[in-house]
Amino acid sequence: GGLALLRAMTATWPFFDDLLARIEMVCAKADMEIARLYVDRLGADARLFEELEAEFDRTVETIRRIRDAEMLATEPVLRSAIALRNPYVDVLSLLQVSLLRRKRAAGEQVPESLSAALATTLSGIAQGLRNTG
């Protein structure tokens, strides 16, 4: 049944609608530019990232088509919360990339202050990405 079946499932099956809502929230929080920064600056597998990014784009487009709306169209409070916190999470991510590069350069002699700073960015990013809805 394709798209029509998926839309009918969303309208009549709360489990499926909730599943889509959760996937939609995760996608709305994801920032592919920041993810690319981690890959580019820290030397991860660029080809794998390209595949993941393409899958992400397909997922977002599929959710838009099923819901026939933009991401989080029915969740203005959550959409606003994500928009408000993203600048803070982005700065922490940029700092974390820099600190991870320093940690790699330090080899086995990682200063405690560097480890503590990394732990702080990890905690801050995790708190910033927590669900608010």
All heavy atoms as an XYZ file, in Angstrom:
1029
protein
N       0.797     -1.214      0.000
C       0.000      0.000      0.000
C       0.832      1.267      0.000
O       0.299      2.343     -0.199
N       2.132      1.160      0.271
C       3.021      2.316      0.203
C       2.637      3.438      1.142
O       2.265      3.222      2.292
N       2.707      4.663      0.629
C       2.483      5.855      1.424
C       1.084      5.894      2.015
O       0.902      6.263      3.185
C       2.753      7.104      0.580
C       2.692      8.442      1.288
C       3.688      8.510      2.439
C       2.949      9.565      0.299
N       0.084      5.510      1.252
C      -1.296      5.527      1.761
C      -1.444      4.608      2.971
O      -2.096      4.963      3.960
C      -2.274      5.116      0.663
N      -0.830      3.439      2.915
C      -0.894      2.510      4.041
C      -0.178      3.086      5.258
O      -0.688      3.010      6.382
C      -0.295      1.156      3.657
C      -0.224      0.120      4.780
C      -1.609     -0.194      5.310
C       0.474     -1.142      4.273
N       0.987      3.671      5.056
C       1.728      4.263      6.171
C       0.942      5.403      6.815
O       0.921      5.537      8.044
C       3.100      4.749      5.702
C       4.077      3.651      5.288
C       5.317      4.265      4.645
C       4.456      2.781      6.472
N       0.282      6.211      6.015
C      -0.537      7.292      6.566
C      -1.732      6.738      7.332
O      -2.089      7.259      8.397
C      -0.992      8.230      5.449
C       0.128      9.116      4.952
C      -0.318     10.048      3.856
N       0.771     10.945      3.476
C       0.783     11.675      2.391
N      -0.256     11.641      1.559
N       1.798     12.458      2.114
N      -2.335      5.691      6.805
C      -3.463      5.056      7.508
C      -2.994      4.449      8.828
O      -3.685      4.547      9.856
C      -4.110      4.000      6.620
N      -1.835      3.810      8.813
C      -1.285      3.233     10.041
C      -1.033      4.319     11.086
O      -1.321      4.130     12.275
C       0.022      2.486      9.743
C      -0.166      1.188      8.995
S       1.395      0.465      8.414
C       2.268      0.170      9.938
N      -0.520      5.455     10.642
C      -0.254      6.566     11.555
C      -1.550      7.072     12.176
O      -1.597      7.389     13.364
C       0.462      7.706     10.809
O       1.686      7.210     10.277
C       0.766      8.877     11.720
N      -2.597      7.133     11.373
C      -3.883      7.666     11.836
C      -4.629      6.705     12.756
O      -5.387      7.138     13.628
C      -4.753      8.023     10.636
N      -4.397      5.406     12.594
C      -5.223      4.435     13.321
C      -4.464      3.592     14.340
O      -5.094      2.879     15.124
C      -5.919      3.479     12.328
O      -4.924      2.774     11.580
C      -6.843      4.246     11.396
N      -3.170      3.643     14.331
C      -2.386      2.773     15.204
C      -1.475      3.635     16.075
O      -0.422      4.093     15.615
C      -1.580      1.804     14.340
C      -0.913      0.695     15.072
C      -1.157      0.265     16.345
C       0.135     -0.134     14.568
N      -0.339     -0.789     16.656
C       0.471     -1.059     15.583
C       0.810     -0.184     13.359
C       1.451     -2.004     15.426
C       1.790     -1.140     13.196
C       2.111     -2.048     14.225
N      -1.858      3.874     17.326
C      -1.064      4.745     18.206
C       0.396      4.305     18.350
O       1.277      5.153     18.450
C      -1.792      4.665     19.553
C      -3.192      4.293     19.198
C      -3.083      3.408     17.981
N       0.651      3.002     18.370
C       2.031      2.532     18.492
C       2.879      3.040     17.330
O       3.979      3.551     17.524
C       2.085      1.000     18.539
C       3.485      0.462     18.465
C       4.305      0.451     19.592
C       4.007     -0.002     17.268
C       5.609     -0.018     19.525
C       5.309     -0.483     17.186
C       6.108     -0.488     18.320
N       2.369      2.916     16.119
C       3.120      3.344     14.942
C       3.296      4.859     14.944
O       4.385      5.373     14.652
C       2.434      2.879     13.657
C       3.220      3.163     12.414
C       4.394      2.466     12.145
C       2.813      4.132     11.518
C       5.142      2.728     11.008
C       3.556      4.395     10.375
C       4.715      3.701     10.117
N       2.249      5.584     15.308
C       2.335      7.037     15.372
C       3.375      7.474     16.395
O       4.164      8.392     16.148
C       0.964      7.635     15.720
C       0.988      9.140     15.679
O       1.317      9.714     14.625
O       0.685      9.748     16.725
N       3.406      6.806     17.551
C       4.403      7.126     18.582
C       5.817      6.796     18.104
O       6.750      7.558     18.358
C       4.081      6.375     19.875
C       4.997      6.797     21.006
O       4.987      7.989     21.370
O       5.727      5.926     21.518
N       5.969      5.670     17.433
C       7.275      5.301     16.880
C       7.768      6.377     15.917
O       8.918      6.827     15.998
C       7.198      3.948     16.175
C       8.470      3.496     15.456
C       9.590      3.243     16.459
C       8.186      2.245     14.629
N       6.898      6.821     15.024
C       7.275      7.888     14.091
C       7.623      9.175     14.841
O       8.589      9.862     14.478
C       6.143      8.179     13.102
C       6.004      7.258     11.914
C       4.879      7.749     11.010
C       7.283      7.125     11.133
N       6.866      9.493     15.871
C       7.128     10.714     16.647
C       8.507     10.653     17.293
O       9.227     11.658     17.330
C       6.044     10.909     17.701
N       8.874      9.495     17.794
C      10.187      9.361     18.439
C      11.326      9.454     17.411
O      12.338     10.100     17.658
C      10.263      8.058     19.221
C       9.367      8.088     20.437
C       9.291      6.736     21.136
N       8.306      6.746     22.174
C       8.530      7.118     23.433
N       9.729      7.513     23.796
N       7.567      7.092     24.330
N      11.137      8.837     16.275
C      12.142      8.932     15.212
C      12.246     10.378     14.730
O      13.341     10.903     14.525
C      11.810      7.978     14.043
C      11.904      6.525     14.509
C      12.721      8.234     12.851
C      11.336      5.519     13.515
N      11.108     11.021     14.598
C      11.070     12.415     14.172
C      11.831     13.307     15.153
O      12.603     14.189     14.755
C       9.612     12.859     14.075
C       9.392     14.236     13.548
C       7.911     14.557     13.396
O       7.045     13.804     13.881
O       7.624     15.593     12.777
N      11.653     13.071     16.461
C      12.343     13.868     17.468
C      13.851     13.662     17.384
O      14.622     14.625     17.443
C      11.846     13.514     18.872
C      12.481     14.377     19.927
S      11.883     14.161     21.617
C      11.107     12.597     21.643
N      14.283     12.433     17.230
C      15.712     12.152     17.123
C      16.289     12.840     15.887
O      17.355     13.458     15.948
C      15.967     10.627     17.091
C      17.396     10.319     16.703
C      15.616     10.009     18.438
N      15.575     12.760     14.782
C      16.052     13.407     13.555
C      16.089     14.926     13.711
O      17.009     15.581     13.219
C      15.169     13.019     12.374
S      15.386     11.315     11.830
N      15.107     15.482     14.400
C      15.071     16.935     14.590
C      16.251     17.405     15.443
O      16.751     18.518     15.260
C      13.751     17.347     15.237
N      16.700     16.572     16.370
C      17.832     16.928     17.228
C      19.177     16.730     16.537
O      20.166     17.345     16.921
C      17.822     16.075     18.498
C      16.709     16.395     19.436
C      16.835     15.472     20.625
C      15.703     15.599     21.582
N      15.886     14.697     22.723
N      19.211     15.858     15.558
C      20.477     15.545     14.887
C      20.964     16.746     14.080
O      20.179     17.478     13.497
C      20.290     14.342     13.975
N      22.261     16.924     14.061
C      22.873     18.015     13.311
C      23.973     17.412     12.446
O      25.060     17.099     12.930
C      23.437     19.044     14.279
C      23.939     20.299     13.587
O      24.431     20.201     12.435
O      23.852     21.370     14.196
N      23.679     17.261     11.178
C      24.623     16.615     10.269
C      25.886     17.445     10.055
O      26.951     16.897      9.814
C      23.952     16.316      8.924
C      22.901     15.218      8.994
S      23.625     13.599      9.320
C      23.102     13.296     10.975
N      25.783     18.761     10.174
C      26.983     19.597     10.038
C      27.951     19.335     11.187
O      29.166     19.235     10.964
C      26.606     21.072      9.984
C      25.936     21.479      8.686
C      25.601     22.959      8.672
O      26.449     23.769      9.100
O      24.491     23.299      8.237
N      27.421     19.239     12.388
C      28.265     18.935     13.544
C      28.822     17.521     13.416
O      30.003     17.273     13.686
C      27.484     19.112     14.864
C      27.120     20.588     15.091
C      28.247     18.538     16.045
C      28.301     21.497     15.387
N      27.998     16.596     12.981
C      28.474     15.219     12.793
C      29.613     15.183     11.776
O      30.622     14.504     11.975
C      27.325     14.322     12.341
N      29.462     15.938     10.690
C      30.517     15.991      9.670
C      31.805     16.591     10.243
O      32.902     16.156      9.931
C      30.066     16.793      8.453
C      31.122     16.842      7.342
C      30.641     17.533      6.102
N      29.555     16.834      5.456
C      29.695     15.717      4.733
N      30.889     15.175      4.581
N      28.655     15.148      4.165
N      31.661     17.573     11.110
C      32.827     18.176     11.748
C      33.608     17.130     12.541
O      34.836     17.060     12.449
C      32.394     19.318     12.671
C      33.514     19.980     13.454
C      34.352     20.860     12.533
C      32.955     20.784     14.604
N      32.904     16.300     13.316
C      33.579     15.236     14.065
C      34.321     14.310     13.102
O      35.471     13.950     13.340
C      32.569     14.414     14.876
C      32.171     15.024     16.193
C      31.090     15.883     16.289
C      32.857     14.720     17.361
C      30.699     16.428     17.502
C      32.486     15.258     18.580
C      31.410     16.112     18.643
O      31.036     16.647     19.846
N      33.664     13.940     12.020
C      34.280     13.031     11.044
C      35.499     13.672     10.399
O      36.577     13.072     10.339
C      33.249     12.600      9.967
C      33.920     11.859      8.821
C      32.158     11.743     10.600
N      35.348     14.906      9.930
C      36.443     15.586      9.226
C      37.632     15.885     10.135
O      38.779     15.690      9.751
C      35.948     16.895      8.606
C      34.995     16.678      7.446
O      34.904     15.534      6.940
O      34.316     17.658      7.058
N      37.367     16.371     11.318
C      38.445     16.802     12.207
C      39.101     15.671     12.986
O      40.238     15.795     13.420
C      37.932     17.842     13.204
C      37.432     19.105     12.560
C      38.590     19.994     12.122
N      38.172     21.087     11.287
C      37.773     22.269     11.728
N      37.739     22.505     13.006
N      37.417     23.195     10.875
N      38.359     14.579     13.163
C      38.900     13.496     13.985
C      39.264     12.257     13.174
O      39.647     11.239     13.730
C      37.914     13.145     15.107
C      37.633     14.297     16.075
C      36.526     13.930     17.035
C      38.894     14.700     16.812
N      39.125     12.357     11.848
C      39.618     11.297     10.983
C      38.786     10.030     10.948
O      39.328      8.944     10.799
N      37.491     10.152     11.076
C      36.630      8.971     10.996
C      36.404      8.583      9.531
O      36.909      9.232      8.611
C      35.309      9.244     11.692
N      35.657      7.545      9.328
C      35.402      6.996      8.002
C      34.411      7.884      7.230
O      33.197      7.823      7.463
C      34.850      5.569      8.150
C      34.689      4.846      6.830
O      34.640      5.499      5.767
O      34.596      3.604      6.872
N      34.916      8.702      6.335
C      34.087      9.647      5.575
C      33.074      8.925      4.695
O      31.942      9.398      4.543
C      34.967     10.565      4.733
N      33.464      7.805      4.136
C      32.540      7.056      3.275
C      31.360      6.525      4.076
O      30.208      6.603      3.635
C      33.285      5.914      2.586
C      32.465      5.254      1.514
C      33.326      4.350      0.636
N      32.486      3.272      0.192
C      32.670      1.994      0.445
N      33.718      1.602      1.123
N      31.839      1.089      0.013
N      31.628      6.014      5.247
C      30.551      5.536      6.116
C      29.636      6.693      6.504
O      28.414      6.561      6.504
C      31.119      4.864      7.364
C      30.098      4.427      8.415
C      29.117      3.406      7.835
C      30.806      3.868      9.634
N      30.237      7.840      6.804
C      29.414      8.996      7.158
C      28.506      9.386      6.000
O      27.340      9.733      6.223
C      30.273     10.190      7.578
C      29.434     11.395      7.883
C      28.719     11.475      9.063
C      29.331     12.436      6.974
C      27.913     12.570      9.330
C      28.538     13.528      7.236
C      27.827     13.606      8.419
N      29.014      9.356      4.784
C      28.190      9.688      3.615
C      26.984      8.756      3.529
O      25.868      9.201      3.224
C      29.023      9.607      2.322
C      30.135     10.632      2.234
C      29.641     12.065      2.182
O      28.522     12.308      1.683
O      30.385     12.940      2.653
N      27.199      7.479      3.788
C      26.093      6.514      3.773
C      25.088      6.830      4.884
O      23.872      6.799      4.656
C      26.622      5.092      3.943
C      27.410      4.584      2.756
C      28.012      3.215      3.003
O      27.440      2.426      3.797
O      29.063      2.922      2.406
N      25.589      7.132      6.070
C      24.705      7.466      7.186
C      23.922      8.750      6.921
O      22.732      8.839      7.218
C      25.516      7.603      8.479
C      26.128      6.327      9.022
C      27.054      6.646     10.196
C      25.065      5.329      9.431
N      24.595      9.725      6.340
C      23.931     10.986      6.029
C      22.833     10.778      4.985
O      21.737     11.342      5.098
C      24.950     12.016      5.547
C      24.370     13.396      5.363
C      25.434     14.414      5.005
O      26.380     14.079      4.263
O      25.311     15.552      5.488
N      23.096      9.965      3.986
C      22.088      9.669      2.967
C      20.889      8.951      3.592
O      19.734      9.255      3.274
C      22.692      8.839      1.841
N      21.150      8.028      4.493
C      20.062      7.319      5.183
C      19.272      8.288      6.061
O      18.039      8.224      6.114
C      20.621      6.166      6.017
C      19.562      5.315      6.656
C      18.696      4.565      5.656
O      19.184      4.205      4.568
O      17.504      4.347      5.976
N      19.968      9.182      6.727
C      19.304     10.205      7.535
C      18.374     11.050      6.662
O      17.205     11.276      7.007
C      20.348     11.091      8.221
C      19.753     12.251      8.963
C      19.272     12.092     10.249
C      19.693     13.510      8.378
C      18.718     13.158     10.940
C      19.146     14.579      9.057
C      18.652     14.412     10.338
N      18.879     11.512      5.527
C      18.072     12.335      4.616
C      16.844     11.568      4.127
O      15.747     12.132      4.052
C      18.905     12.812      3.427
C      19.977     13.826      3.819
O      19.886     14.419      4.913
O      20.918     14.008      3.017
N      17.021     10.286      3.807
C      15.872      9.469      3.375
C      14.846      9.319      4.500
O      13.636      9.382      4.266
C      16.332      8.093      2.906
C      16.986      8.083      1.532
C      17.198      6.668      1.006
N      18.109      5.881      1.825
C      19.439      5.882      1.681
N      20.003      6.632      0.752
N      20.203      5.145      2.449
N      15.332      9.151      5.709
C      14.432      9.000      6.854
C      13.624     10.267      7.080
O      12.393     10.210      7.252
C      15.237      8.647      8.126
O      15.947      7.426      7.896
C      14.330      8.502      9.336
N      14.290     11.414      7.073
C      13.604     12.690      7.269
C      12.559     12.898      6.162
O      11.416     13.271      6.440
C      14.609     13.860      7.308
C      13.908     15.210      7.220
C      15.456     13.778      8.574
N      12.942     12.651      4.944
C      12.005     12.833      3.831
C      10.818     11.879      3.944
O       9.673     12.262      3.671
C      12.721     12.640      2.489
C      11.835     12.855      1.280
C      11.163     14.224      1.242
O      11.720     15.205      1.779
O      10.056     14.313      0.665
N      11.057     10.658      4.360
C       9.974      9.691      4.512
C       9.007     10.133      5.607
O       7.780     10.056      5.428
C      10.531      8.288      4.806
O      11.352      7.892      3.701
C       9.428      7.273      4.999
N       9.526     10.600      6.721
C       8.655     11.083      7.797
C       7.836     12.271      7.312
O       6.630     12.353      7.569
C       9.479     11.448      9.049
C      10.029     10.180      9.686
C       8.631     12.234     10.052
C      11.030     10.413     10.785
N       8.464     13.186      6.600
C       7.734     14.339      6.052
C       6.600     13.881      5.129
O       5.503     14.423      5.166
C       8.685     15.255      5.284
C       9.570     16.081      6.150
C      10.456     16.962      5.297
N      11.304     17.799      6.134
C      12.477     18.249      5.755
N      12.949     17.974      4.552
N      13.183     18.998      6.570
N       6.893     12.894      4.303
C       5.875     12.406      3.367
C       4.741     11.694      4.099
O       3.575     11.887      3.759
C       6.511     11.494      2.330
C       7.422     12.274      1.376
C       8.072     11.411      0.322
N       7.059     10.814     -0.529
C       7.144      9.586     -1.025
N       8.190      8.825     -0.756
N       6.204      9.114     -1.801
N       5.073     10.886      5.083
C       4.029     10.180      5.832
C       3.149     11.179      6.576
O       1.920     11.102      6.535
C       4.644      9.168      6.827
C       5.323      8.021      6.076
C       3.567      8.622      7.773
C       6.170      7.120      6.962
N       3.763     12.123      7.241
C       3.012     13.099      8.037
C       2.455     14.242      7.182
O       1.620     15.009      7.638
C       3.896     13.669      9.129
C       4.340     12.632     10.152
C       4.288     13.224     11.530
N       4.789     12.352     12.557
C       4.037     11.506     13.247
N       2.757     11.401     12.978
N       4.562     10.763     14.202
N       2.947     14.359      5.953
C       2.559     15.440      5.053
C       2.746     16.796      5.742
O       1.882     17.662      5.702
C       1.119     15.260      4.570
C       0.805     16.145      3.364
O       1.755     16.531      2.638
O      -0.379     16.460      3.149
N       3.905     16.934      6.410
C       4.207     18.155      7.160
C       5.706     18.231      7.405
O       6.426     17.240      7.280
C       3.461     18.144      8.494
N       6.143     19.412      7.806
C       7.538     19.592      8.188
C       7.803     18.897      9.517
O       6.874     18.582     10.262
C       7.871     21.084      8.296
C       7.921     21.794      6.957
C       8.932     21.177      5.999
O      10.098     20.998      6.396
O       8.553     20.886      4.852
N       9.068     18.689      9.832
C       9.438     18.026     11.075
C       8.883     18.788     12.272
O       8.969     20.011     12.341
C      10.961     17.928     11.190
C      11.615     17.102     10.090
S      11.227     15.352     10.197
C      12.284     14.878     11.522
N       8.307     18.045     13.200
C       7.754     18.565     14.448
C       6.691     19.640     14.237
O       6.507     20.517     15.087
C       8.869     19.086     15.368
C       9.931     18.082     15.788
C      11.001     18.760     16.642
C       9.326     16.912     16.537
N       5.965     19.561     13.139
C       4.935     20.565     12.844
C       3.866     20.616     13.924
O       3.311     21.681     14.204
C       4.299     20.283     11.486
N       3.585     19.488     14.550
C       2.556     19.448     15.589
C       3.143     19.612     16.990
O       2.429     19.486     17.979
C       1.750     18.140     15.528
O       2.641     17.039     15.764
C       1.067     17.977     14.175
N       4.446     19.874     17.078
C       5.135     20.008     18.369
C       5.890     21.334     18.438
O       7.115     21.369     18.520
C       6.120     18.850     18.559
C       5.502     17.479     18.555
C       4.712     17.198     19.832
O       4.919     17.908     20.843
O       3.894     16.285     19.802
N       5.159     22.464     18.437
C       5.857     23.763     18.417
C       6.722     24.018     19.653
O       7.771     24.652     19.546
C       4.727     24.786     18.308
C       3.514     24.074     18.783
C       3.714     22.621     18.440
N       6.321     23.521     20.806
C       7.115     23.739     22.023
C       8.440     22.996     21.923
O       9.503     23.544     22.219
C       6.320     23.315     23.286
C       7.203     23.366     24.517
C       5.092     24.201     23.456
N       8.390     21.750     21.487
C       9.612     20.966     21.337
C      10.504     21.556     20.254
O      11.714     21.672     20.432
C       9.276     19.507     21.022
C      10.454     18.558     20.877
C      11.312     18.555     22.144
C       9.960     17.158     20.574
N       9.902     21.945     19.138
C      10.674     22.564     18.052
C      11.377     23.826     18.548
O      12.557     24.054     18.278
C       9.751     22.873     16.869
C      10.493     23.262     15.605
C       9.588     23.415     14.395
N       8.598     24.443     14.581
C       7.276     24.250     14.550
N       6.785     23.057     14.329
N       6.441     25.244     14.731
N      10.680     24.626     19.342
C      11.260     25.842     19.899
C      12.378     25.523     20.896
O      13.427     26.171     20.887
C      10.169     26.666     20.579
O      10.710     27.805     21.174
N      12.165     24.514     21.731
C      13.178     24.122     22.718
C      14.456     23.670     22.027
O      15.562     24.029     22.456
C      12.636     23.020     23.623
N      14.314     22.898     20.969
C      15.492     22.436     20.217
C      16.216     23.619     19.596
O      17.443     23.715     19.666
C      15.086     21.391     19.162
C      14.639     20.095     19.842
C      16.244     21.117     18.198
C      13.994     19.087     18.900
N      15.467     24.543     19.014
C      16.087     25.714     18.390
C      16.818     26.587     19.420
O      17.880     27.132     19.122
C      15.026     26.544     17.662
N      16.264     26.675     20.615
C      16.895     27.489     21.657
C      18.166     26.856     22.205
O      19.125     27.548     22.525
C      15.917     27.736     22.811
C      14.799     28.726     22.531
C      13.788     28.724     23.675
C      15.359     30.124     22.320
N      18.182     25.544     22.329
C      19.351     24.909     22.947
C      20.446     24.555     21.952
O      21.593     24.369     22.341
C      18.929     23.687     23.746
C      18.467     22.532     22.904
C      18.032     21.388     23.779
N      17.396     20.386     22.950
C      16.502     19.557     23.399
N      16.129     19.594     24.645
N      15.985     18.669     22.599
N      20.132     24.461     20.668
C      21.148     24.066     19.683
C      22.400     24.936     19.695
O      23.502     24.399     19.629
C      20.553     24.010     18.280
C      19.907     22.671     17.991
O      19.974     21.743     18.797
N      19.248     22.573     16.857
N      22.282     26.254     19.794
C      23.521     27.055     19.799
C      24.456     26.691     20.963
O      25.677     26.709     20.799
C      23.010     28.496     19.937
C      21.628     28.463     19.394
C      21.088     27.107     19.746
N      23.902     26.343     22.094
C      24.720     25.975     23.253
C      25.347     24.591     23.057
O      26.524     24.389     23.359
C      23.882     26.010     24.534
C      23.293     27.372     24.784
C      21.972     27.649     24.458
C      24.072     28.390     25.325
C      21.438     28.908     24.672
C      23.545     29.653     25.544
C      22.218     29.906     25.208
O      21.700     31.156     25.422
N      24.559     23.659     22.560
C      25.072     22.308     22.309
C      26.129     22.356     21.205
O      27.145     21.664     21.287
C      23.925     21.335     21.960
C      24.460     19.981     21.538
C      22.979     21.181     23.152
N      25.909     23.179     20.191
C      26.881     23.293     19.099
C      28.232     23.781     19.610
O      29.278     23.260     19.224
C      26.370     24.239     18.008
C      25.213     23.658     17.208
O      24.886     22.464     17.392
O      24.623     24.407     16.405
N      28.222     24.776     20.480
C      29.477     25.295     21.031
C      30.185     24.201     21.830
O      31.407     24.031     21.720
C      29.218     26.546     21.902
C      30.454     26.922     22.698
C      28.773     27.701     21.027
N      29.433     23.450     22.619
C      30.037     22.355     23.374
C      30.619     21.298     22.437
O      31.679     20.735     22.708
C      29.006     21.713     24.314
C      28.621     22.546     25.535
C      27.452     21.907     26.263
C      29.809     22.709     26.464
N      29.936     21.040     21.338
C      30.444     20.064     20.364
C      31.741     20.553     19.733
O      32.688     19.769     19.568
C      29.398     19.807     19.275
O      28.251     19.191     19.816
N      31.796     21.824     19.365
C      33.024     22.383     18.793
C      34.171     22.292     19.793
O      35.302     21.929     19.436
C      32.800     23.835     18.375
C      31.807     24.068     17.236
C      31.535     25.553     17.065
C      32.305     23.448     15.955
N      33.887     22.606     21.038
C      34.893     22.508     22.087
C      35.335     21.058     22.258
O      36.531     20.772     22.388
C      34.342     23.063     23.399
C      35.265     23.041     24.603
C      36.551     23.810     24.325
C      34.553     23.617     25.822
N      34.391     20.148     22.221
C      34.724     18.739     22.386
C      35.632     18.238     21.262
O      36.589     17.499     21.522
C      33.451     17.896     22.441
C      33.711     16.453     22.804
C      32.427     15.696     22.973
O      31.744     15.441     21.998
N      32.117     15.337     24.206
N      35.373     18.636     20.042
C      36.233     18.237     18.927
C      37.660     18.725     19.176
O      38.628     17.973     19.003
C      35.689     18.762     17.581
C      36.725     18.622     16.471
C      34.417     18.025     17.197
N      37.786     19.968     19.589
C      39.110     20.522     19.871
C      39.800     19.751     20.993
O      40.988     19.423     20.897
C      38.973     22.001     20.245
O      40.214     22.525     20.619
N      39.060     19.453     22.050
C      39.633     18.726     23.176
C      40.011     17.294     22.789
O      41.042     16.772     23.243
C      38.648     18.716     24.349
C      38.399     20.079     25.011
C      37.235     19.987     25.985
C      39.658     20.593     25.686
N      39.213     16.654     21.964
C      39.541     15.301     21.513
C      40.818     15.301     20.674
O      41.638     14.377     20.782
C      38.375     14.695     20.726
C      37.189     14.243     21.570
C      35.976     13.958     20.686
C      37.555     13.015     22.394
N      40.985     16.330     19.864
C      42.228     16.433     19.079
C      43.428     16.598     20.004
O      44.482     15.987     19.794
C      42.137     17.583     18.088
C      41.133     17.289     16.968
C      41.068     18.397     15.988
N      42.248     18.281     15.127
C      42.508     19.093     14.128
N      41.698     20.078     13.846
N      43.585     18.931     13.393
N      43.268     17.403     21.037
C      44.348     17.580     22.018
C      44.649     16.274     22.748
O      45.810     15.949     23.003
C      43.975     18.649     23.039
C      43.989     20.037     22.496
C      43.698     21.019     23.603
N      43.356     22.317     23.048
C      42.969     23.339     23.783
N      42.871     23.221     25.092
N      42.667     24.477     23.221
N      43.609     15.555     23.089
C      43.801     14.276     23.788
C      44.574     13.301     22.910
O      45.492     12.620     23.374
C      42.457     13.678     24.187
C      42.599     12.373     24.938
C      41.258     11.803     25.352
C      41.502     10.493     26.083
N      40.257      9.853     26.473
N      44.213     13.240     21.642
C      44.940     12.354     20.719
C      46.402     12.768     20.591
O      47.287     11.922     20.536
C      44.266     12.345     19.351
C      42.981     11.579     19.333
C      42.406     11.542     17.947
N      41.181     10.758     17.931
C      40.464     10.555     16.851
N      40.834     11.074     15.697
N      39.362      9.833     16.914
N      46.634     14.059     20.536
C      48.005     14.560     20.404
C      48.829     14.288     21.665
O      50.043     14.107     21.592
C      47.995     16.060     20.106
N      48.154     14.217     22.810
C      48.852     13.988     24.076
C      49.315     12.541     24.223
O      50.194     12.255     25.036
C      47.948     14.360     25.248
N      48.752     11.656     23.434
C      49.132     10.246     23.534
C      48.682      9.653     24.858
O      47.549      9.838     25.267
N      49.608      8.974     25.530
C      49.253      8.309     26.782
C      49.331      9.252     27.986
O      48.871      8.902     29.070
C      50.153      7.098     27.005
C      49.898      5.999     25.983
C      50.704      4.748     26.279
O      51.043      4.524     27.450
O      50.983      4.021     25.319
N      49.923     10.406     27.822
C      50.088     11.362     28.922
C      48.996     12.431     28.859
O      49.266     13.604     28.638
C      51.479     12.009     28.854
C      52.619     11.046     28.908
C      52.693     10.312     30.262
O      52.069     10.689     31.239
N      53.464      9.238     30.288
N      47.770     12.040     29.096
C      46.641     12.973     29.032
C      46.510     13.693     30.375
O      46.312     13.043     31.408
C      45.324     12.230     28.696
C      44.154     13.193     28.670
C      45.458     11.495     27.376
N      46.623     14.996     30.358
C      46.474     15.743     31.613
C      45.075     15.559     32.204
O      44.086     15.474     31.466
C      46.697     17.205     31.206
C      47.351     17.156     29.869
C      46.936     15.874     29.232
N      45.013     15.544     33.517
C      43.726     15.383     34.197
C      42.764     16.509     33.830
O      41.563     16.289     33.681
C      43.930     15.343     35.715
C      42.655     15.176     36.501
C      41.869     13.911     36.165
O      42.487     12.868     35.891
O      40.620     13.971     36.172
N      43.296     17.706     33.654
C      42.440     18.845     33.303
C      41.774     18.635     31.937
O      40.626     19.019     31.741
C      43.239     20.141     33.306
O      44.304     20.070     32.366
N      42.492     18.004     31.015
C      41.925     17.715     29.697
C      40.824     16.663     29.811
O      39.749     16.800     29.220
C      43.021     17.247     28.736
C      42.598     16.900     27.316
C      41.871     18.061     26.648
C      43.819     16.491     26.501
N      41.067     15.625     30.585
C      40.045     14.591     30.803
C      38.805     15.180     31.461
O      37.672     14.854     31.089
C      40.598     13.449     31.650
O      41.611     12.767     30.954
N      39.000     16.056     32.426
C      37.876     16.696     33.110
C      37.085     17.587     32.155
O      35.845     17.596     32.178
C      38.379     17.499     34.306
N      37.792     18.327     31.316
C      37.114     19.187     30.349
C      36.303     18.356     29.359
O      35.171     18.707     29.018
C      38.132     20.064     29.616
N      36.868     17.243     28.901
C      36.129     16.354     27.997
C      34.884     15.790     28.674
O      33.807     15.729     28.066
C      37.027     15.211     27.515
C      37.810     15.503     26.257
C      38.881     14.436     26.039
C      36.890     15.586     25.061
N      35.017     15.393     29.919
C      33.868     14.865     30.657
C      32.776     15.925     30.785
O      31.584     15.627     30.670
C      34.300     14.367     32.028
N      33.185     17.162     30.988
C      32.214     18.250     31.109
C      31.479     18.468     29.791
O      30.256     18.660     29.786
C      32.921     19.548     31.553
O      33.530     19.303     32.820
C      31.951     20.705     31.667
N      32.204     18.433     28.669
C      31.520     18.610     27.381
C      30.577     17.448     27.116
O      29.471     17.649     26.611
C      32.506     18.757     26.203
O      33.302     17.580     26.073
C      33.391     19.981     26.361
N      30.999     16.253     27.458
C      30.142     15.078     27.268
C      28.855     15.227     28.063
O      27.755     15.022     27.541
C      30.885     13.810     27.672
C      30.123     12.500     27.531
C      29.790     12.226     26.080
C      30.944     11.366     28.109
N      28.977     15.615     29.317
C      27.806     15.800     30.176
C      26.908     16.919     29.651
O      25.676     16.775     29.599
C      28.252     16.110     31.602
O      27.140     16.346     32.420
N      27.511     18.024     29.253
C      26.731     19.150     28.742
C      25.969     18.811     27.475
O      24.798     19.175     27.329
N      26.614     18.116     26.563
C      25.963     17.710     25.318
C      24.825     16.732     25.627
O      23.713     16.871     25.099
C      26.966     17.118     24.316
C      27.927     18.204     23.830
C      26.249     16.449     23.143
C      29.141     17.679     23.093
N      25.079     15.781     26.501
C      24.039     14.807     26.859
C      22.831     15.502     27.494
O      21.685     15.194     27.150
C      24.603     13.752     27.810
N      23.098     16.448     28.384
C      21.991     17.189     29.010
C      21.246     18.032     27.987
O      20.020     18.132     28.017
C      22.521     18.080     30.137
C      23.002     17.311     31.342
C      21.896     16.532     32.007
O      20.802     17.035     32.214
N      22.169     15.281     32.323
N      21.976     18.637     27.068
C      21.354     19.474     26.054
C      20.477     18.704     25.082
O      19.512     19.254     24.541
N      20.801     17.441     24.872
C      20.035     16.631     23.924
C      18.909     15.838     24.581
O      18.176     15.137     23.897
C      20.968     15.682     23.168
C      21.965     16.365     22.248
C      22.880     15.348     21.582
C      21.263     17.218     21.200
N      18.771     15.972     25.886
C      17.688     15.280     26.578
C      16.342     15.717     26.010
O      16.181     16.842     25.557
C      17.702     15.603     28.068
C      18.768     14.861     28.803
C      18.705     15.100     30.293
N      17.365     14.915     30.811
C      16.831     15.648     31.784
N      17.513     16.630     32.324
N      15.618     15.409     32.213
N      15.376     14.821     26.120
C      14.025     15.131     25.650
C      13.383     16.174     26.546
O      13.506     16.122     27.748
C      13.163     13.884     25.651
C      13.648     12.865     24.646
O      14.460     13.180     23.792
N      13.148     11.676     24.738
N      12.707     17.114     25.916
C      11.989     18.129     26.673
C      10.493     18.011     26.449
O       9.724     18.752     27.020
C      12.435     19.554     26.262
O      12.262     19.701     24.854
C      13.865     19.800     26.645
N      10.107     17.094     25.600
C       8.672     16.983     25.293
C       8.064     15.761     25.895
O       8.634     14.943     26.491
